[in-house]
Amino acid sequence: MRSLKPIFIENSKIPFWLSKFTPIQIGAITLGFVVLSKYEMDERVKRHETIHFQQFLETLFIGFLCLYLWDYIFCYLRYSDGEKAYMMIRAEQEAYANENDPDYLKNRKRWAWMFKRIM
């Protein structure tokens, strides 16, 4: 599974339109096997989105969506702040914490992010 990579599509309008329904401005988004980006992606963004792709694979896609939504709702109810709730999502915490490490995807421990405590 580690060698699988998502399909990257740059200069897409989809993140722009999705941003109208979210508390953050989406620059890139992973939807299953595809990463859609408003712009050309640098290695940091590709790594961030590939981490999400690996999370999707680990949870068989629907599990990722359920966990992501659960974390967001839980944190939103706790903080009443959409942007803070987004940053507290376990999947986002792993991706942001490791997007600058070029070796992270080679050394990444599967499923570890799911057992992180959301605050």
C-alpha positions as CSV (number, residue, x, y, z in Angstrom):
1,M,0.0,0.0,0.0
2,R,2.9,2.4,0.7
3,S,3.8,2.5,-3.0
4,L,0.3,3.6,-4.1
5,K,0.1,7.2,-4.8
6,P,-2.9,9.4,-5.6
7,I,-3.6,11.0,-8.9
8,F,-2.7,14.7,-8.7
9,I,-4.9,17.2,-10.7
10,E,-3.7,20.8,-10.6
11,N,-5.5,24.0,-11.5
12,S,-8.9,22.6,-10.7
13,K,-11.9,24.8,-9.9
14,I,-13.4,22.2,-7.5
15,P,-11.4,23.3,-4.4
16,F,-12.6,26.9,-5.1
17,W,-16.3,25.8,-5.1
18,L,-15.9,23.5,-2.1
19,S,-14.4,26.4,-0.1
20,K,-17.8,28.1,-0.3
21,F,-19.2,25.4,2.1
22,T,-16.3,25.1,4.5
23,P,-14.8,27.2,7.3
24,I,-11.4,27.3,5.5
25,Q,-10.2,28.2,2.1
26,I,-9.3,24.8,0.4
27,G,-6.2,24.9,-1.6
28,A,-6.1,21.2,-2.3
29,I,-8.3,18.3,-1.3
30,T,-8.0,14.5,-1.4
31,L,-11.1,12.7,-2.6
32,G,-10.4,9.0,-2.7
33,F,-7.7,8.3,-5.3
34,V,-7.6,11.9,-6.6
35,V,-6.1,15.0,-5.2
36,L,-7.5,18.2,-6.7
37,S,-5.6,21.5,-6.3
38,K,-6.4,25.1,-7.2
39,Y,-2.8,25.6,-8.1
40,E,0.4,23.8,-9.0
41,M,1.4,21.7,-6.0
42,D,4.8,21.8,-4.4
43,E,6.2,18.7,-2.6
44,R,4.9,19.8,0.8
45,V,1.3,20.0,-0.5
46,K,1.7,16.7,-2.3
47,R,3.1,15.1,0.9
48,H,0.2,16.5,3.0
49,E,-2.4,15.2,0.5
50,T,-0.6,11.8,0.1
51,I,-0.8,11.4,3.9
52,H,-4.6,11.9,3.6
53,F,-4.6,9.4,0.7
54,Q,-2.9,6.8,3.0
55,Q,-5.4,7.5,5.7
56,F,-8.2,6.9,3.2
57,L,-6.6,3.5,2.3
58,E,-6.3,2.5,5.9
59,T,-9.9,3.2,6.7
60,L,-11.4,1.9,3.5
61,F,-12.5,5.4,2.4
62,I,-15.9,5.5,4.2
63,G,-14.2,5.1,7.6
64,F,-12.0,8.1,6.8
65,L,-15.1,10.3,6.0
66,C,-16.9,9.1,9.2
67,L,-13.8,9.8,11.4
68,Y,-13.1,13.1,9.8
69,L,-16.7,14.3,10.2
70,W,-16.9,12.9,13.8
71,D,-13.7,14.8,14.8
72,Y,-14.9,18.0,13.1
73,I,-18.4,17.9,14.8
74,F,-16.9,17.0,18.2
75,C,-14.4,19.8,18.1
76,Y,-16.8,22.3,16.6
77,L,-19.2,21.7,19.5
78,R,-16.4,22.0,21.9
79,Y,-14.8,25.2,20.5
80,S,-17.6,26.8,18.5
81,D,-14.9,27.7,15.9
82,G,-14.9,26.1,12.5
83,E,-11.3,26.8,11.7
84,K,-10.1,25.5,15.1
85,A,-12.3,22.4,14.8
86,Y,-10.7,21.7,11.4
87,M,-7.2,22.0,12.8
88,M,-8.0,19.6,15.6
89,I,-9.1,16.8,13.3
90,R,-6.8,13.9,13.9
91,A,-6.2,13.3,10.1
92,E,-5.2,17.0,9.7
93,Q,-3.0,16.9,12.7
94,E,-0.9,14.1,11.2
95,A,-0.8,15.7,7.8
96,Y,0.2,19.2,9.1
97,A,2.7,17.8,11.6
98,N,4.6,15.8,8.9
99,E,4.1,17.7,5.6
100,N,7.6,19.1,5.8
101,D,9.4,15.7,6.4
102,P,10.5,14.2,3.1
103,D,11.0,10.8,4.7
104,Y,7.7,10.7,6.6
105,L,5.8,8.6,4.1
106,K,8.6,6.0,4.1
107,N,8.6,5.7,7.9
108,R,5.0,6.4,8.6
109,K,3.3,4.0,11.1
110,R,-0.1,2.9,9.8
111,W,-3.2,3.7,11.8
112,A,-1.3,5.6,14.5
113,W,-3.1,8.8,13.7
114,M,-6.5,7.2,14.6
115,F,-5.5,6.6,18.2
116,K,-4.4,10.2,18.8
117,R,-6.5,12.0,21.3
118,I,-8.6,14.8,20.0
119,M,-8.5,17.8,22.3
